[in-house]
């Protein structure tokens, strides 16, 4: 079983995250993989192996009902309601369930809070354990070997590659998700947002900020 305790940051190694190129000229052309998936789906439905309605329901769930918007609402509630925040830190699974977010890969949750003194980030060093119920499906980089290894070895370096520069006095804690436990980072609330309601606050929270590789912030151009 993997160590569930936070691991302190260390400085070692060099690595650059692989970016995703964008080709606008071929934006609307399905990839070969997408065409193969569609062909396989059609064949399975035709042969009665897969129920088309059930497949549509699954796709709808992951497109509209399960995703980082759920986690964003959890964070916004924690920012707005100190009693909920306390319950979230004490028993994240139960507190998250209060908002109706339960299910696969979200049965055993722990919330960790970023502060001016401590910054948390999450990794799964062995595979890709991830809280689907509040964050949706994991991004490709989260499952990659470079991220899984370097998040532990050189967390500050990884954060810098994501554009997060932390003062030296801020402690970085790395939490290792497992099959038994998954983590949700509560990012720091941006300054100047005291007037905002929960819905508006939720719009400031990104998936990456709840993994700990980004900061929640006001949209570019807006000032407190």
C-alpha positions as CSV (number, residue, x, y, z in Angstrom):
1,X,0.0,0.0,0.0
2,X,1.3,3.5,-0.8
3,X,2.2,6.0,1.8
4,X,-0.8,8.2,2.5
5,X,1.2,10.9,4.4
6,X,2.2,14.1,2.6
7,X,5.7,14.1,1.3
8,X,7.8,17.3,1.6
9,X,9.1,19.0,-1.5
10,X,12.6,18.2,-2.8
11,X,14.7,19.7,-5.5
12,X,15.9,17.3,-8.1
13,X,15.9,16.5,-11.9
14,X,14.7,18.4,-14.9
15,X,11.7,17.9,-17.1
16,X,9.3,19.7,-19.3
17,X,5.6,18.8,-19.6
18,X,4.6,17.9,-23.1
19,X,2.2,20.5,-24.6
20,X,-0.7,19.8,-26.8
21,X,-0.4,21.3,-30.3
22,X,-3.4,22.8,-32.0
23,X,-4.0,22.6,-35.7
24,X,-6.9,24.9,-36.5
25,X,-6.9,23.9,-40.2
26,X,-7.9,20.4,-39.2
27,X,-10.1,21.4,-36.2
28,X,-13.3,19.7,-37.4
29,X,-11.7,16.6,-38.9
30,X,-12.2,13.5,-36.7
31,X,-9.1,11.7,-35.7
32,X,-8.4,8.2,-36.8
33,X,-8.9,7.0,-33.3
34,X,-12.3,8.8,-33.1
35,X,-13.4,7.2,-36.3
36,X,-12.4,3.8,-35.1
37,X,-14.2,4.3,-31.8
38,X,-17.4,5.4,-33.6
39,X,-17.2,2.4,-36.0
40,X,-16.7,0.0,-33.0
41,X,-19.6,1.6,-31.2
42,X,-21.9,1.3,-34.2
43,X,-20.9,-2.4,-34.6
44,X,-21.6,-3.2,-31.0
45,X,-25.0,-1.5,-31.0
46,X,-25.9,-3.3,-34.3
47,X,-25.0,-6.7,-32.8
48,X,-26.9,-5.9,-29.6
49,X,-23.9,-6.1,-27.4
50,X,-24.3,-2.5,-26.3
51,X,-27.6,-0.7,-25.7
52,X,-27.5,2.7,-27.5
53,X,-29.7,4.4,-24.9
54,X,-27.5,3.2,-22.0
55,X,-24.4,4.4,-23.9
56,X,-26.0,7.8,-24.5
57,X,-26.9,8.0,-20.7
58,X,-23.3,7.2,-19.8
59,X,-21.9,9.8,-22.2
60,X,-24.4,12.4,-20.9
61,X,-23.4,11.7,-17.3
62,X,-19.7,12.4,-17.9
63,X,-20.4,15.4,-20.1
64,X,-22.9,17.2,-18.0
65,X,-23.3,15.6,-14.5
66,X,-19.8,14.4,-13.5
67,X,-17.0,16.8,-13.8
68,X,-14.9,19.6,-12.2
69,X,-18.0,21.9,-12.0
70,X,-19.1,19.7,-9.1
71,X,-15.8,20.2,-7.2
72,X,-16.0,23.9,-8.0
73,X,-19.3,24.1,-6.2
74,X,-17.9,22.3,-3.2
75,X,-15.0,24.7,-3.0
76,X,-17.3,27.7,-3.5
77,X,-19.5,26.5,-0.6
78,X,-16.4,26.0,1.6
79,X,-15.3,29.6,0.8
80,X,-18.7,31.0,1.6
81,X,-19.8,28.8,4.5
82,X,-17.2,28.3,7.3
83,X,-19.3,25.6,9.0
84,X,-19.4,23.6,5.7
85,X,-15.6,24.2,5.3
86,X,-15.0,22.7,8.8
87,X,-17.2,19.7,7.9
88,X,-15.4,19.3,4.6
89,X,-12.0,19.2,6.3
90,X,-13.2,16.9,9.0
91,X,-15.1,14.4,6.7
92,X,-14.9,15.3,3.1
93,X,-16.9,12.3,1.9
94,X,-19.9,13.2,4.0
95,X,-19.7,17.0,3.3
96,X,-19.4,16.5,-0.4
97,X,-22.4,14.1,-0.3
98,X,-24.4,17.0,1.3
99,X,-24.2,18.6,-2.1
100,X,-25.3,15.4,-3.8
101,X,-21.9,14.4,-5.2
102,X,-21.3,10.7,-4.6
103,X,-20.4,7.6,-6.6
104,X,-17.6,5.8,-8.2
105,X,-14.0,6.9,-7.3
106,X,-15.4,9.3,-4.7
107,X,-16.3,7.0,-1.9
108,X,-13.3,8.0,0.4
109,X,-12.4,11.6,0.1
110,X,-10.0,13.9,2.0
111,X,-10.0,17.7,1.5
112,X,-6.7,19.6,2.0
113,X,-6.7,23.4,2.2
114,X,-4.2,25.7,0.7
115,X,-3.1,28.6,2.9
116,X,-0.5,31.4,2.7
117,X,1.8,29.0,4.5
118,X,1.0,25.7,2.8
119,X,0.4,24.6,-0.8
120,X,-1.0,21.2,-1.5
121,X,-0.9,19.2,-4.7
122,X,-2.2,15.7,-5.6
123,X,-0.6,12.8,-7.5
124,X,-1.2,9.1,-7.9
125,X,2.3,7.6,-8.0
126,X,1.2,4.1,-9.0
127,X,-1.6,4.6,-11.5
128,X,-4.3,7.3,-11.9
129,X,-6.5,7.2,-8.8
130,X,-8.7,10.3,-9.1
131,X,-12.0,11.6,-7.6
132,X,-14.3,11.3,-10.6
133,X,-17.4,12.4,-8.7
134,X,-16.0,15.9,-8.2
135,X,-13.4,16.3,-10.9
136,X,-14.6,14.1,-13.7
137,X,-12.1,12.0,-15.7
138,X,-8.4,12.6,-15.1
139,X,-6.4,14.7,-17.6
140,X,-3.8,12.9,-19.7
141,X,-0.9,14.6,-17.9
142,X,-2.1,13.4,-14.5
143,X,-1.7,9.8,-15.7
144,X,1.7,10.4,-17.3
145,X,4.8,8.8,-15.8
146,X,6.7,12.1,-15.7
147,X,4.1,13.8,-13.6
148,X,3.6,10.8,-11.3
149,X,7.3,10.7,-10.5
150,X,8.3,14.3,-10.6
151,X,5.4,15.6,-8.5
152,X,7.1,13.8,-5.6
153,X,10.8,14.3,-6.5
154,X,10.5,18.0,-7.7
155,X,7.1,19.4,-6.8
156,X,8.2,23.0,-7.0
157,X,9.7,22.4,-10.5
158,X,6.4,20.8,-11.6
159,X,4.4,23.7,-10.2
160,X,6.7,26.2,-12.0
161,X,6.0,24.4,-15.3
162,X,2.3,24.9,-14.7
163,X,2.9,28.6,-14.0
164,X,2.7,28.5,-10.2
165,X,5.6,30.4,-8.5
166,X,5.6,30.0,-4.7
167,X,7.7,31.9,-2.2
168,X,10.4,29.8,-0.6
169,X,8.8,30.0,2.8
170,X,5.6,28.3,1.5
171,X,5.7,24.6,2.3
172,X,4.6,22.3,-0.5
173,X,2.8,19.1,0.5
174,X,2.3,16.3,-2.0
175,X,-0.6,13.9,-1.4
176,X,-0.6,10.4,-3.0
177,X,-4.0,9.2,-4.0
178,X,-4.7,5.5,-3.7
179,X,-7.5,3.1,-4.3
180,X,-8.5,3.7,-0.7
181,X,-8.4,7.5,-0.5
182,X,-8.6,10.4,-2.9
183,X,-7.8,14.1,-2.3
184,X,-9.5,17.4,-3.2
185,X,-7.4,20.6,-2.9
186,X,-9.3,23.6,-1.6
187,X,-7.5,26.5,-3.3
188,X,-7.0,29.8,-1.6
189,X,-9.9,32.2,-2.3
190,X,-8.8,35.1,-4.5
191,X,-8.6,38.5,-2.7
192,X,-11.4,40.9,-3.5
193,X,-14.1,38.3,-4.0
194,X,-16.0,38.9,-0.7
195,X,-18.9,40.4,-2.6
196,X,-19.3,37.4,-4.9
197,X,-22.0,34.7,-4.4
198,X,-21.4,31.0,-4.6
199,X,-22.3,30.7,-8.3
200,X,-19.8,33.4,-9.2
201,X,-17.1,32.0,-7.0
202,X,-17.5,28.5,-8.5
203,X,-16.6,30.0,-11.9
204,X,-13.2,30.9,-10.5
205,X,-12.3,27.4,-9.5
206,X,-10.6,25.2,-12.1
207,X,-9.9,21.5,-12.2
208,X,-6.2,22.1,-12.0
209,X,-6.6,24.3,-8.9
210,X,-8.3,21.4,-7.2
211,X,-5.4,19.1,-8.1
212,X,-3.1,21.8,-6.8
213,X,-1.2,22.7,-10.0
214,X,-2.9,26.0,-10.5
215,X,-4.3,28.9,-8.4
216,X,-7.9,30.1,-8.3
217,X,-8.0,33.6,-9.6
218,X,-10.1,36.3,-11.1
219,X,-10.5,36.3,-14.9
220,X,-7.7,38.2,-16.7
221,X,-8.5,41.9,-16.9
222,X,-10.7,41.9,-13.8
223,X,-9.5,43.5,-10.6
224,X,-10.7,43.1,-7.0
